[in-house]
Amino acid sequence: ATTDAEGGSLVLGIGVNVHQRLDDFPAELRASATSLALVGHTVDRLSLFVDLTRELDRVALPAERSAALAEWRTRSTVLGHEVEVTREGRPVVRGVARDIADDGALLVGSERVIVGDVRSLR
């Protein structure tokens, strides 16, 4: 992800494994990787893209932000857990993911993480 915090723009990369079978993943990932097909969902990629884009547009509305943040916090798999954040050209951050700020920053220890790759250490 890249961001322009002052300009209010965000470029977000989302990876969704749609049609992969278990043997499509490298051996070292098979124990943790999954796909929509592996959990029994048949999905058209274009329909998924349209639905995802529509939902992102909806939660970007000011009236929806509070509810979207609450749901994000509830569904987060990293909050309360030790994480490692890598950011290009910056020191690695390690600590407990404490919260998601109202502006979307991940609060890790005393750091506000706006952009970076977050990996759970549990």
C-alpha positions in Angstrom: 0.0 0.0 0.0 1.1 3.6 -0.6 -0.5 6.6 0.9 -0.4 10.4 0.7 -1.5 11.2 4.2 -1.8 14.9 3.5 -3.6 14.6 0.2 -6.0 11.9 1.5 -5.3 9.3 -1.2 -4.5 5.7 -0.7 -3.3 2.9 -3.0 -4.3 -0.4 -1.5 -3.2 -3.9 -2.7 -5.5 -6.7 -1.8 -4.7 -10.3 -2.7 -7.6 -12.8 -2.8 -6.9 -16.4 -3.7 -10.0 -17.3 -5.7 -9.5 -20.5 -7.7 -6.3 -22.0 -6.2 -6.1 -25.7 -5.3 -3.9 -26.8 -2.4 -1.2 -28.0 -4.8 -1.1 -24.6 -6.4 0.6 -23.2 -3.3 4.3 -23.8 -2.5 4.8 -26.6 0.0 5.8 -24.3 2.8 2.5 -22.4 2.5 0.1 -25.3 2.2 -0.6 -25.5 6.0 -1.7 -21.9 6.1 -2.8 -20.8 2.6 -6.4 -21.0 1.5 -8.6 -19.9 -1.4 -12.3 -19.3 -1.9 -12.4 -22.5 -3.9 -10.8 -24.5 -1.1 -13.5 -23.4 1.4 -16.3 -24.3 -1.1 -17.1 -20.9 -2.7 -17.3 -20.7 -6.5 -16.7 -17.1 -7.4 -16.4 -15.1 -10.6 -13.4 -12.8 -10.3 -15.1 -9.9 -12.1 -18.1 -10.2 -9.8 -15.8 -10.3 -6.7 -14.0 -7.2 -8.0 -17.3 -5.3 -8.5 -18.6 -6.3 -5.1 -15.3 -5.4 -3.3 -15.1 -2.0 -5.1 -18.7 -1.3 -4.2 -18.1 -2.1 -0.5 -15.0 0.0 -0.4 -16.9 2.9 -1.8 -19.6 2.4 0.7 -17.4 2.3 3.8 -15.5 5.4 2.6 -18.6 7.5 3.1 -18.4 9.6 6.3 -21.6 8.2 7.7 -20.3 4.6 7.4 -16.8 5.1 8.8 -17.6 4.5 12.4 -19.4 1.2 11.7 -16.7 0.1 9.3 -14.0 0.8 11.8 -15.9 -1.2 14.5 -16.3 -4.1 12.2 -12.6 -3.9 11.1 -11.5 -4.0 14.7 -13.8 -7.0 15.4 -12.6 -9.0 12.4 -8.9 -8.1 12.7 -6.6 -11.1 13.1 -3.7 -9.1 14.4 -5.2 -6.9 17.2 -3.9 -8.1 20.5 -1.1 -10.1 19.0 2.6 -9.6 18.4 3.3 -8.3 14.8 6.2 -7.3 12.7 5.8 -4.4 10.3 8.2 -3.8 7.4 8.3 -0.5 5.6 10.6 0.5 2.7 13.4 2.6 4.0 12.3 2.5 7.6 13.2 0.4 10.6 11.2 -2.8 11.2 8.6 -2.3 13.9 7.8 -5.2 16.3 5.2 -5.1 19.0 1.6 -5.8 20.0 -1.0 -4.5 17.6 -3.0 -2.5 20.1 -5.8 -0.9 18.0 -6.8 0.6 14.7 -7.0 4.4 15.0 -10.0 6.3 13.7 -7.9 7.4 10.7 -7.1 3.7 9.9 -3.5 3.7 11.3 -2.5 0.4 13.0 -1.2 1.2 16.5 1.7 -1.1 17.2 3.3 -0.4 20.5 3.9 3.4 20.5 4.1 3.5 16.6 1.3 4.6 14.2 1.6 2.5 11.1 0.1 4.1 8.1 1.8 2.0 5.4 3.7 -1.3 5.5 3.6 -5.0 5.4 2.2 -6.5 8.6 3.0 -10.1 9.6 1.6 -11.8 12.7 4.3 -13.4 14.9 2.1 -15.8 16.7 
